Amino acid sequence: MRLDKFLKVSRIIKRRTIAKEVADKGRIQINGIPAKSSSVVKVGDELTIAFGNKTLVVKIDKIVETTKKEESKDMFSIVSETYKEEPTN
């Protein structure tokens, strides 16, 4: 499955167009390698996603074409979630 579609179906990112923009700006890595929106993801891959001051690392557990909101959480598990501290002056 394409990276941008996985992010949308799993509801990690709400819209596919936004998922495509984020990936094409180089803010997503698959197994440590920078990824484009058209990159193919598979079960077992680890995604590192940089959202502003937050970095999310998830492991893909399942890939399905469509899913209900409650079931989308079964598609991945969160490995880590880190926040950058903003410098204080």
HELIX and SHEET records of a PDB file:
HELIX    1   1 LEU A    3  VAL A    9  1                                   7    
HELIX    2   2 ARG A   16  ASP A   24  1                                   9    
HELIX    3   3 LYS A   69  SER A   72  1                                   4    
HELIX    4   4 LYS A   73  MET A   75  5                                   3    
SHEET    1   A 5 ILE A  33  PRO A  34  0                                        
SHEET    2   A 5 ILE A  28  ILE A  30 -1                                        
SHEET    3   A 5 GLU A  46  PHE A  51 -1                                        
SHEET    4   A 5 LYS A  54  ILE A  60 -1                                        
SHEET    5   A 5 PHE A  76  TYR A  83 -1                                        
END                                                                             
